[in-house]
Amino acid sequence: MILSTVRMTVFPDKYNEALRILKLTTQFTRVQQGCLGSHIYKDVQESNVLMITEIWRSSEDLTRHLRSNEYRNILLVMEMASNAPVVRFDTISNSTGMETVEKARRVE
């Protein structure tokens, strides 16, 4: 799996437009082959900060997405940023859930 993250501070006068574009892009992305999740987050501590995350099954699926016309919308929003966006692609080789919390909190 690959976790794609883009975090950016958008100019205040472009914030609503950026959010609208990201919402549409996320809806489209969620139904694409290999997409395991796509979400938009607003930072509650810093104004005008948006983050989009996507989880892809494989590098091939991610590459197809990065080459798509829809990804151009994300690039367009990045151009609305007031400073350089933080873009990351993290490979996930293992993932667990609540069982990890339960195991850690178990009294032995």
C-alpha positions in Angstrom: 0.0 0.0 0.0 1.0 3.6 -0.6 -0.2 6.5 1.4 -0.2 9.8 -0.5 -0.4 13.0 1.5 -0.5 16.6 0.3 -0.7 19.3 3.0 -1.0 23.0 2.0 -1.8 26.4 3.2 -4.1 28.1 0.7 -4.5 31.8 0.2 -7.6 32.9 2.1 -9.4 34.2 -1.1 -8.8 30.8 -2.8 -9.8 28.6 0.1 -13.4 27.9 -0.9 -12.5 27.2 -4.5 -9.7 24.9 -3.5 -12.0 23.0 -1.1 -14.6 22.7 -3.9 -12.1 21.3 -6.4 -10.7 18.8 -3.8 -14.1 17.6 -2.9 -14.9 16.8 -6.6 -11.5 15.2 -7.1 -11.8 13.1 -4.0 -15.3 11.8 -5.1 -13.8 10.8 -8.4 -10.6 9.3 -6.9 -12.5 7.0 -4.5 -14.0 4.9 -7.3 -10.7 4.5 -9.3 -9.1 1.1 -9.6 -6.7 0.5 -6.8 -7.9 3.4 -4.6 -8.5 2.2 -1.0 -9.4 5.6 0.4 -9.3 9.3 -0.4 -10.1 12.1 2.2 -9.8 15.8 2.7 -9.0 17.3 6.1 -9.2 20.8 7.4 -6.6 21.8 10.1 -8.5 23.1 13.2 -5.4 24.8 14.6 -4.2 26.6 11.5 -6.5 28.5 9.2 -6.5 27.9 5.5 -4.7 24.6 5.8 -6.0 21.6 3.8 -4.7 18.1 3.6 -5.7 15.4 1.1 -4.8 11.8 1.8 -5.1 8.8 -0.6 -4.3 5.2 -0.1 -3.3 3.1 -3.1 -3.1 -0.6 -3.4 0.0 -0.6 -5.6 2.6 1.7 -7.1 1.0 1.0 -10.6 -2.3 2.2 -9.3 -0.7 5.4 -7.9 1.2 6.0 -11.1 -1.9 5.7 -13.2 -3.6 8.2 -10.8 -0.7 10.7 -10.9 -0.8 10.6 -14.7 -4.6 11.2 -14.8 -6.4 14.3 -15.9 -8.1 14.4 -12.5 -4.7 14.6 -10.6 -4.2 17.9 -12.5 -6.9 19.3 -10.3 -4.8 18.5 -7.2 -1.8 20.2 -8.9 -4.1 23.2 -9.7 -5.0 23.5 -6.0 -1.3 23.2 -5.1 -0.7 26.3 -7.2 -3.2 28.1 -4.9 -0.9 27.5 -1.9 0.7 30.4 -0.2 3.9 28.4 0.3 5.3 25.1 -1.0 3.0 22.2 -0.3 4.3 19.2 1.6 3.9 16.2 -0.6 4.7 12.7 0.7 4.4 9.1 -0.6 4.8 6.5 2.1 5.0 2.8 1.5 3.1 0.8 4.1 4.2 -2.8 4.4 2.0 -3.7 7.5 -1.1 -2.3 9.0 -3.0 -3.2 12.2 -6.0 -1.9 14.0 -7.6 -1.8 17.4 -6.0 -5.1 18.4 -2.6 -3.2 18.7 -4.2 -0.8 21.3 -5.8 -3.7 23.1 -2.5 -5.6 23.2 -0.6 -2.6 24.5 -3.1 -1.9 27.2 -3.5 -5.4 28.4 -2.4 -5.9 32.0 -0.1 -8.8 32.4 
